[in-house]
Amino acid sequence: MTDVRALKDQATQLALKGKFPAALEAWQKIVAATPADLAAHGKVAELQAKIGKKADAIRTYEEIARKYAEQGLFFKASATCRVILGLDPSHEKTQEMIAGLFGREKAPGLKVVATGAKPAPPVPDFELEIEEEPVITASGLPPIPLFSTLTRVELQEVVARAMEIKPITPGEVLVAEGAPGDAMFALVEGGASVYRAYGTPNQRKVASVEVGDIFGEAAMVTGGPRLASVVADSDSVCLMFPKKAVDRVVQKHAHVGKMLEQFYRSRLLANVLRASSILRVLPDADKNALVAKFQPVVFDDGKTIISEGAKADFVYLLLRGCCSVTHQSGQRYVDLREGDLFGEVAVLTGGVATATVASLGKSLALRISAGDFGERVLSSRAATVAIEKLVQTRLVKTAALDSTIVEADDRRL
């Protein structure tokens, strides 16, 4: 029986001493003993390339990519494909295989909603977890968020021309808070953490990045600055999708841009729909419909979003930042925080806003028209019950404050 552990140690030492042919022979023995060890196959290919056996290396990498792809490991297969292209820039066989397994035959029809609204302003980046709608791949393999919405031709173009391999070391900052969104990423190996205020006394970890996760797409799509830093926890490998390269693909295949925008919008809302006590009880079909209706809006510090006494035309979900809520009596309610819904009281009662909402610092919200909100949310009994409780609580508070104003006016008479 082959002592694989000892053989790996021997192969590693031979490579460190520059004895590449002997190291290759050792790794080939390891592959023969453990054919499912794709990392060992990778060592064989790496050494084949080092000693000038480029054709052999390419064939080995092709087999590695195929096995990764057949296991549904799209990003590992794509990263291997990028290594092949480094050896032979004209190589097409592997990206054709990947695109054939994960891409669609043709682009799905898109439902376009004509609102007549101006394009939404750029919004800041933030990271969200998401549960994608099921997409059926031609091969029956598990779909890959975003990439399985592309056609075979589009996906092959992205693999060949819009991705790069980026190794990162522990502690390396891959995405820096406040930096422009010049790329998006997918984690192929290792792990990373997402921080706010990284490197300051207020530093806090807000999320983890695991193998297969996509991140950084929001800032790339919108052109806004990143609101968090992503830092490697260990030796890791990422696929980087530079904005300039993606833009060149979009110029050639407009559908890629549409799918990227749709992916971004879905990510934008996914966590909020799950976090809201009102919206999380909606049927999935209504949640999906709401995704298409919400529009991002940015408010500068001190900007009045809702004025007390005015008719409510929109309902808002606060995604980033903080907002003050004040009554005309001067009484201030508890500030609105990320994930809070506001404006719904006036919409549901058909009346006017019972308080003024203003942005404290720069904030990001999602806005939906009163009509669209009512159509989707009020059709759900569970959501209506949750809203009614919230409405009653707020109306009682408002009535108490209104009576205070009346009493003050009586005293002045």
C-alpha angles and dihedrals in degrees: 000000000000115000095224095182093054091044091053091051090050093048091049092051092048091052092048089054090052093249092136101162091052091045089051091052090051093050091048088056089051091051090050090052096042108025092170092060100101092178087062090050086053091055089052092052092046092053093044088057092047094056093046100260092130097157091052091047092052092050090050093048090048090056091047092051091048093052092047091049093048088054090054092251096139098168095047090049091048092049089052089050089055089055089053091051088053088060096039117015090190093058113122106158097088099046088047089055093048093046091048092054100042107023131083126248091236140355115277119240113269123221108223118200112204107211100157087226123142116254113278115257119251112281130204121262124254134165122247135178115228142190106216125217110255115271119190115223120209090241095049091241119140109279121248115227110256096352096067089057089066126088120248092257092048094046092049089052092051093048092047101041114014107051136069133186113245119187113201131193128220111286094016114140107231096175121024123208110247094019121124118265099249096151146010125223146208122203112234101172137004127015142274141191132227117225138184117215090006114197094018132099087258094056114142134172112235104172147355129239116219134188110291095024119133118212142167096040096121096062090044093052097044101032091231125136121268116259096202142037125236114210127185115246093194142355100311143170125220135184108228121205106198114212093230091054092046090049090054090053091047090052088057097037112029092184090069089062092049092051092047090052091047091049091050093049092049091051090047093061105029099088094041092053089052095044100048113091088213102044100039091069092059119109113261092249091058092046090053091049091051091054089064093048103050118092126196118240130181123213126198123224112292095011113148109231099176125018121211111248094022124116113261112239097166144035117217137207114202110222104168133014132012136282133202121228117203137175124217089250088069092252113139121214124212110293119258115249136194111303095024120135118217140173092042095109094065091042093052096044094043088230135105132289112284095204142021119252120200133175118254102208120333113330139183123215140170116231131203127180120253090243096053092044093052094045095055105028103038091052088069114080093201091053091046092054091051091048094047090057090051092046093051092049092051095043091052090052092047093049090052091052092046091054089053090057092049092051090050091051091049090054090053092055 
